[in-house]
């Protein structure tokens, strides 16, 4: 975008915010409410934890143990397993934060960073179970279908990206896991970081708070932009034009689709109102969650701006995951029985209950993923 076009766009945005102050306030408040209820409890504790674990050399420890699993499957070093687990645990944009950190410290190459970035950014399990399955759809057990579709699609994208920018002779040898070497690497990493624990903890809290507040700003800002686009009827215009080309799809469905392209949560809400069939609702919701929305795109672009990672690979990966997640959701619905009883009451009556349930579910996901990775690595060792 040229300087003149950027200036005109920003001027139009500023003028619109003055003309529609009530819409700006309500949309920004809605974005911050979503951040407070679901994003903050899923991100902040694990941001701090990830900083502490990286400072303690835990990533280097995992790098040795999981090399024999990550390298053949994803063409990534074992250290990337920590990013994968944290990305599944906390959701957007944890994967981008940790990928950028590993690239800045030289732990991964540029191509490895782009492969890792492609499949470590997802909605958090707390958001899919609590906000979407329990809150919007009113069927908490549908969260299993949503999470399975999005995460399986994500793994498939990761496997596909193992062929991304492969050059002749780039295949590296894979060492068997060794607890002795892993322990040595961890102690060596600790020795290189001579900060006291108090300083490490303070730096972790400060950096984590700054990042999670940045996420809040992105969510509020894009909520305002999307509300203004709806106020100007731009999304309605796009939906009408699309309907004139594809008449089998109704305008409200296109409207939900375009809203979801900009902001995932609002698109999911519009989907519930636009469609009555459960299969169609789940299909469009998983498509939008696989995509993520331009708000997430802006967060990832900002986080990797200090690295040499290319953003185009991330966009391609999001499009692939959206399509694959849609297909998997329909396959899972064919074999799944979805009761209406609340078996997973993630969304409780109070904010404290929401925080606890979100943190509890994210912790379970993290421990489960790390256990699975270690099991596969040990199985591969025993086979070899």
C-alpha positions as CSV (number, residue, x, y, z in Angstrom):
1,X,0.0,0.0,0.0
2,X,1.4,3.4,-1.0
3,X,1.9,6.2,1.5
4,X,-1.0,8.2,0.0
5,X,-3.4,5.3,0.1
6,X,-2.4,4.5,3.7
7,X,-2.9,8.1,4.7
8,X,-6.4,8.2,3.1
9,X,-7.4,4.9,4.7
10,X,-6.3,6.1,8.2
11,X,-8.0,9.4,7.7
12,X,-11.2,7.7,6.7
13,X,-10.9,5.4,9.7
14,X,-10.4,8.3,12.1
15,X,-13.3,10.2,10.6
16,X,-15.6,7.2,11.0
17,X,-14.6,6.7,14.6
18,X,-15.6,10.3,15.3
19,X,-18.9,9.9,13.4
20,X,-19.8,6.6,15.1
21,X,-18.4,6.8,18.7
22,X,-21.1,4.5,20.2
23,X,-20.3,1.7,17.8
24,X,-16.6,2.2,18.4
25,X,-17.0,2.0,22.2
26,X,-19.3,-1.1,22.1
27,X,-17.2,-3.0,19.6
28,X,-14.0,-2.3,21.5
29,X,-15.6,-3.3,24.7
30,X,-16.8,-6.5,23.2
31,X,-13.3,-7.4,22.0
32,X,-11.8,-6.7,25.4
33,X,-14.5,-8.7,27.1
34,X,-13.7,-11.7,24.9
35,X,-10.0,-11.2,25.7
36,X,-10.6,-11.0,29.4
37,X,-12.9,-14.1,29.6
38,X,-11.0,-16.5,27.3
39,X,-7.7,-15.2,25.9
40,X,-6.1,-13.8,29.0
41,X,-6.4,-16.9,31.2
42,X,-5.3,-19.1,28.4
43,X,-2.3,-17.0,27.5
44,X,-0.8,-15.1,30.4
45,X,0.1,-18.1,32.7
46,X,1.6,-20.1,29.8
47,X,3.5,-17.1,28.5
48,X,5.2,-16.7,31.8
49,X,5.7,-20.5,32.1
50,X,7.2,-20.7,28.6
51,X,9.7,-17.9,29.5
52,X,10.7,-19.7,32.7
53,X,11.1,-23.0,31.0
54,X,13.2,-21.6,28.2
55,X,15.4,-19.8,30.7
56,X,15.8,-23.1,32.6
57,X,17.0,-24.9,29.5
58,X,13.8,-27.1,29.3
59,X,13.6,-26.5,25.6
60,X,17.1,-27.8,25.0
61,X,16.3,-30.8,27.2
62,X,13.3,-31.6,25.0
63,X,15.3,-31.0,21.9
64,X,17.4,-34.0,22.6
65,X,14.6,-36.3,23.7
66,X,12.2,-35.5,20.9
67,X,14.6,-35.1,18.0
68,X,13.9,-38.6,16.7
69,X,10.2,-37.8,16.6
70,X,10.1,-34.3,15.3
71,X,12.8,-34.6,12.6
72,X,11.3,-37.5,10.6
73,X,7.7,-36.4,10.9
74,X,7.9,-32.6,10.4
75,X,11.6,-32.0,9.4
76,X,12.0,-29.9,12.5
77,X,14.4,-30.1,15.5
78,X,13.3,-31.5,18.8
79,X,13.1,-28.1,20.3
80,X,10.1,-27.3,18.1
81,X,8.0,-29.8,20.0
82,X,7.8,-27.3,22.9
83,X,6.4,-24.7,20.5
84,X,3.8,-27.2,19.1
85,X,2.6,-28.1,22.6
86,X,2.4,-24.5,23.8
87,X,0.6,-23.6,20.6
88,X,-2.1,-26.2,21.1
89,X,-2.3,-25.3,24.8
90,X,-2.8,-21.5,24.7
91,X,-3.9,-20.8,21.2
92,X,-3.2,-17.6,19.1
93,X,-0.5,-16.2,19.0
94,X,1.6,-18.4,21.3
95,X,3.1,-20.3,18.4
96,X,4.2,-17.2,16.7
97,X,5.8,-15.8,19.9
98,X,7.9,-18.9,20.5
99,X,8.8,-19.4,16.9
100,X,10.0,-15.9,16.6
101,X,12.0,-16.4,19.8
102,X,13.7,-19.6,18.6
103,X,14.5,-17.9,15.3
104,X,16.0,-14.8,17.0
105,X,18.3,-16.9,19.1
106,X,19.4,-19.0,16.1
107,X,17.9,-22.3,17.5
108,X,16.1,-22.9,14.1
109,X,16.8,-22.0,10.5
110,X,14.6,-19.7,8.5
111,X,12.9,-22.5,6.6
112,X,12.4,-24.5,9.9
113,X,10.8,-21.4,11.4
114,X,8.4,-21.0,8.5
115,X,7.5,-24.7,8.8
116,X,6.9,-24.3,12.5
117,X,4.9,-21.1,12.1
118,X,2.6,-22.9,9.7
119,X,1.0,-25.3,12.2
120,X,1.5,-23.9,15.7
121,X,-1.3,-21.2,15.7
122,X,-4.8,-22.4,16.6
123,X,-7.7,-21.3,18.7
124,X,-7.3,-22.4,22.3
125,X,-9.1,-25.5,23.6
126,X,-10.8,-23.3,26.2
127,X,-12.2,-21.0,23.5
128,X,-13.5,-23.9,21.3
129,X,-15.1,-25.8,24.3
130,X,-16.3,-22.8,26.2
131,X,-17.1,-19.9,23.9
132,X,-18.2,-21.8,20.8
133,X,-19.4,-25.3,21.8
134,X,-21.0,-24.4,25.1
135,X,-21.8,-20.7,24.7
136,X,-22.8,-20.3,21.0
137,X,-23.9,-23.8,20.0
138,X,-25.3,-24.8,23.4
139,X,-23.8,-28.3,23.0
140,X,-20.6,-28.6,25.0
141,X,-19.8,-32.1,23.7
142,X,-19.5,-30.6,20.2
143,X,-16.2,-29.2,21.5
144,X,-14.7,-32.6,20.9
145,X,-15.6,-32.5,17.2
146,X,-14.4,-28.9,16.9
147,X,-11.1,-29.5,18.7
148,X,-10.4,-32.8,16.8
149,X,-11.2,-31.2,13.4
150,X,-9.0,-28.2,13.9
151,X,-6.1,-30.0,15.6
152,X,-6.0,-32.9,13.2
153,X,-6.1,-30.5,10.3
154,X,-3.2,-28.7,11.9
155,X,-1.1,-31.8,12.2
156,X,-1.9,-32.7,8.5
157,X,-0.7,-29.2,7.6
158,X,2.5,-29.7,9.6
159,X,3.2,-33.0,7.8
160,X,2.5,-31.4,4.4
161,X,4.9,-28.5,5.3
162,X,7.7,-31.0,5.8
163,X,8.1,-30.8,2.0
164,X,8.2,-27.0,2.1
165,X,11.4,-25.7,0.5
166,X,13.3,-29.0,0.8
167,X,16.7,-28.7,-0.9
168,X,18.9,-31.6,-2.0
169,X,21.2,-32.6,0.8
170,X,19.2,-30.8,3.4
171,X,18.2,-34.0,5.3
172,X,19.9,-34.1,8.6
173,X,20.7,-37.2,10.6
174,X,18.5,-38.1,13.5
175,X,20.0,-39.0,16.8
176,X,18.4,-41.3,19.3
177,X,17.0,-39.8,22.5
178,X,19.4,-39.8,25.4
179,X,18.5,-38.5,28.9
180,X,22.2,-38.0,29.6
181,X,22.8,-35.7,26.6
182,X,19.5,-34.0,27.3
183,X,20.5,-33.3,30.9
184,X,23.9,-32.0,29.7
185,X,22.3,-29.7,27.2
186,X,19.9,-28.3,29.8
187,X,22.7,-27.6,32.3
188,X,24.8,-26.0,29.5
189,X,21.9,-23.7,28.6
190,X,21.5,-22.7,32.3
191,X,25.1,-21.9,32.6
192,X,24.9,-19.5,29.6
193,X,22.1,-17.6,31.3
194,X,23.7,-16.1,34.4
195,X,20.7,-14.1,35.6
196,X,19.4,-14.6,39.1
197,X,16.0,-16.3,39.4
198,X,14.4,-13.1,40.6
199,X,15.5,-11.3,37.5
200,X,14.4,-14.2,35.3
201,X,10.9,-14.2,36.9
202,X,10.6,-10.4,36.6
203,X,11.7,-10.5,32.9
204,X,9.2,-13.3,32.2
205,X,6.3,-11.4,33.8
206,X,7.2,-8.2,32.1
207,X,7.6,-9.7,28.6
208,X,4.5,-11.8,29.0
209,X,2.3,-8.9,30.1
210,X,3.5,-6.8,27.3
211,X,2.7,-9.5,24.7
212,X,-0.8,-10.3,26.1
213,X,-1.7,-6.6,26.3
214,X,-0.6,-6.3,22.6
215,X,-3.0,-9.1,21.8
216,X,-5.8,-7.2,23.6
217,X,-5.0,-4.1,21.5
218,X,-5.2,-6.1,18.3
219,X,-8.5,-7.7,19.3
220,X,-10.1,-4.3,20.3
221,X,-8.8,-2.6,17.1
222,X,-10.0,-5.2,14.7
223,X,-13.4,-5.4,16.5
224,X,-13.8,-1.7,15.8
225,X,-12.8,-2.0,12.2
226,X,-15.2,-4.9,11.6
227,X,-18.1,-3.0,13.3
228,X,-17.4,0.0,11.0
229,X,-17.3,-2.2,7.9
230,X,-20.7,-3.6,8.9
231,X,-22.0,-0.1,9.6
232,X,-20.9,1.0,6.2
233,X,-22.5,-2.2,4.8
234,X,-19.3,-3.2,3.1
235,X,-19.5,-6.8,4.3
236,X,-23.1,-6.8,3.1
237,X,-22.0,-5.6,-0.3
238,X,-19.4,-8.3,-0.6
239,X,-22.0,-10.9,0.5
240,X,-24.5,-9.7,-2.1
241,X,-21.9,-9.7,-4.9
242,X,-20.9,-13.2,-3.9
243,X,-24.5,-14.4,-3.9
244,X,-25.0,-13.0,-7.4
245,X,-22.2,-15.4,-8.5
246,X,-23.0,-18.4,-6.3
247,X,-26.8,-18.3,-5.9
248,X,-27.0,-21.6,-4.0
249,X,-25.4,-19.9,-1.0
250,X,-27.7,-17.4,0.8
251,X,-26.6,-13.8,1.6
252,X,-26.6,-14.3,5.5
253,X,-24.2,-17.2,5.0
254,X,-21.8,-15.1,2.9
255,X,-22.2,-12.4,5.5
256,X,-21.1,-14.7,8.3
257,X,-18.2,-15.9,6.1
258,X,-16.9,-12.5,5.4
259,X,-17.2,-11.4,9.0
260,X,-15.2,-14.5,10.0
261,X,-12.5,-13.7,7.5
262,X,-11.9,-10.5,9.4
263,X,-12.6,-11.7,12.9
264,X,-13.1,-15.3,13.8
265,X,-15.4,-14.9,16.9
266,X,-17.9,-12.6,15.2
267,X,-18.0,-14.9,12.2
268,X,-18.8,-17.9,14.4
269,X,-21.6,-15.9,16.1
270,X,-23.1,-14.9,12.7
271,X,-22.9,-18.5,11.5
272,X,-25.2,-19.7,14.3
273,X,-27.8,-17.1,13.3
274,X,-27.4,-17.6,9.5
275,X,-27.6,-21.4,9.4
276,X,-30.1,-23.8,11.0
277,X,-28.5,-27.2,10.2
278,X,-25.9,-28.4,12.7
279,X,-23.7,-29.9,10.0
280,X,-23.6,-26.6,8.2
281,X,-22.9,-24.6,11.3
282,X,-20.0,-26.9,12.3
283,X,-18.7,-26.8,8.8
284,X,-18.5,-23.0,8.6
285,X,-17.3,-22.6,12.2
286,X,-14.4,-25.0,11.7
287,X,-13.5,-23.3,8.4
288,X,-13.3,-20.0,10.2
289,X,-11.4,-21.3,13.2
290,X,-8.9,-23.0,10.8
291,X,-8.5,-19.7,9.0
292,X,-8.1,-17.6,12.2
293,X,-9.1,-14.1,10.9
294,X,-7.2,-11.0,9.9
295,X,-6.8,-10.0,13.5
296,X,-4.7,-13.1,14.1
297,X,-2.8,-12.4,10.9
298,X,-1.9,-9.0,12.1
299,X,-0.7,-10.3,15.5
300,X,1.5,-12.9,13.8
301,X,2.9,-10.4,11.3
302,X,3.7,-8.0,14.1
303,X,5.4,-10.8,16.2
304,X,7.6,-12.0,13.4
305,X,8.5,-8.6,12.0
306,X,11.8,-8.7,13.9
307,X,12.8,-11.9,12.1
308,X,13.5,-13.0,8.5
309,X,10.5,-15.4,8.5
310,X,8.2,-15.0,5.4
311,X,4.6,-14.3,6.1
312,X,3.3,-15.9,2.9
313,X,3.8,-19.4,4.1
314,X,1.6,-18.7,7.1
315,X,-1.2,-17.5,4.9
316,X,-1.0,-20.6,2.7
317,X,-1.0,-22.8,5.8
318,X,-4.1,-21.1,7.3
319,X,-6.0,-21.6,4.0
320,X,-5.1,-25.3,3.9
321,X,-6.0,-25.8,7.5
322,X,-9.4,-24.2,7.0
323,X,-10.3,-26.4,4.1
324,X,-9.0,-29.6,5.8
325,X,-10.8,-28.8,9.1
326,X,-14.1,-28.3,7.3
327,X,-13.8,-31.7,5.7
328,X,-12.7,-33.5,8.9
329,X,-15.6,-31.9,10.9
330,X,-18.2,-33.4,8.5
331,X,-16.5,-36.9,8.7
332,X,-16.5,-36.7,12.5
333,X,-20.1,-35.7,12.6
334,X,-21.1,-38.7,10.5
335,X,-19.8,-41.0,13.2
336,X,-20.3,-38.9,16.3
337,X,-23.4,-38.8,18.5
338,X,-23.8,-35.3,19.9
339,X,-26.0,-35.2,23.0
340,X,-27.5,-32.0,24.3
341,X,-26.6,-32.5,27.9
342,X,-23.8,-30.4,29.4
343,X,-21.1,-33.0,30.0
344,X,-18.3,-30.4,29.8
345,X,-19.5,-27.3,31.6
346,X,-16.6,-25.1,30.6
347,X,-18.6,-21.9,30.7
348,X,-19.6,-21.4,34.3
349,X,-21.6,-18.6,35.9
350,X,-18.7,-16.6,37.1
351,X,-15.5,-15.1,35.7
352,X,-13.4,-17.0,38.2
353,X,-15.0,-20.3,37.1
354,X,-14.2,-19.4,33.5
355,X,-10.6,-18.6,34.3
356,X,-10.1,-21.8,36.3
357,X,-11.8,-24.1,33.6
358,X,-9.8,-22.5,30.8
359,X,-6.5,-22.8,32.7
360,X,-7.3,-26.4,33.8
361,X,-8.2,-27.5,30.2
362,X,-5.1,-25.8,28.8
363,X,-2.9,-27.5,31.4
364,X,-4.4,-30.9,30.6
365,X,-3.8,-30.4,26.9
366,X,-0.1,-29.4,27.5
367,X,0.6,-32.4,29.7
368,X,-1.2,-34.7,27.3
369,X,0.7,-33.5,24.2
370,X,4.1,-33.6,25.8
371,X,3.3,-37.2,27.1
372,X,2.3,-38.3,23.6
373,X,5.4,-36.8,22.1
374,X,7.7,-38.5,24.6
375,X,5.9,-41.8,24.1
376,X,6.3,-41.7,20.4
377,X,10.0,-40.8,20.7
378,X,10.6,-43.7,23.1
379,X,8.7,-46.1,20.9
380,X,10.8,-45.1,17.9
381,X,14.0,-45.5,20.0
382,X,12.9,-49.1,21.0
383,X,12.0,-50.0,17.4
384,X,15.4,-48.8,16.1
